[in-house]
Structures are given as structure tokens and as C-alpha cells.
Amino acid sequence: MIQRFVRTWPRETCGSVQRVALEDTTWALLELNGKTITVKVKDKAPYLELNSKKASAYGLGGCNRFFGSYETSGHRLSLGAMGATRMACPEGMDQEQEFLTALGSVTRYEIHGSKLLLFASKALVARFEARAP
């Protein structure tokens, strides 16, 4: 029985609903500022992970690895300034910069099943899916 309608996403099914933890999960980036993510460099799909033991955030922007700190309380989330490696890739640098900028603007999050939604105030800035270990 459906008790509450939250949202729908094109081309997605209900699947098995299982809550995934914010921390210690690898989150694959699906959508950024309303645009579907395309992997620009082979084997460099953007992702985010929050390590609960070290309170560190890290991931891949699509070309470069990034790292920084984070704080969370309830559904609030704040990501500190991110450092990153400085490789140059033929494509995807604009998308990577947009990803890092979006992470810096995050104020809260929601988890729906295997999806993580990051918000800057009320605006949805990024949507992720938990990646299988």
C-alpha cells in the first residue's frame, strides 16, 4: 500500500525499497542541476563517498579525484572546501567544476530507497544512486 507519494523519475521502477545509509556508501552521480550526467572520460564516472570514521568526503569529479570534510546533523549536510588533483582531461572539465560547485552549496539531503538527493536550500542540485559494493 502506498502511504505517501514523494516523487517520480523518468525511466525508473520501484524495485526493492531498502534504505541506504548516507555515510560509507558510494554514491554514483546521476543528475546535476537538472541535467542527466554523461560520463565524459572512460572509467571516470563521477561519485561521492562520505567516510564516517574520518568525517571526510571524497570522490571523482569525472576527471580528477576530490577530497574534503563534511558535517551532518539530522538531514542537514555541509561539505567543506574540496581539494582536487589537477589532471587535464579532453572532456568533462566543465561538468566536473559544476559538480564541485554544487557540492559546496549543499545544505541538506534526502534518501529515498537507493537514491540520494542533495539540496541547496530548497533547490535540488544533485541526484545520486547507491553503487553496489
Secondary structure, 3 states (H helix, E strand, C coil): CCCCCCCCCCCCCCCCCCCCCCCCCEEEEEEECCEECCCCCCCCCCEEEEECCCCEEEEECCCCEEEEEEEEECCEEEECCCEECCCCCCCCHHHHHHHHHHHHHCCEEEEECCEEEEEECCEEEEEEEECCC
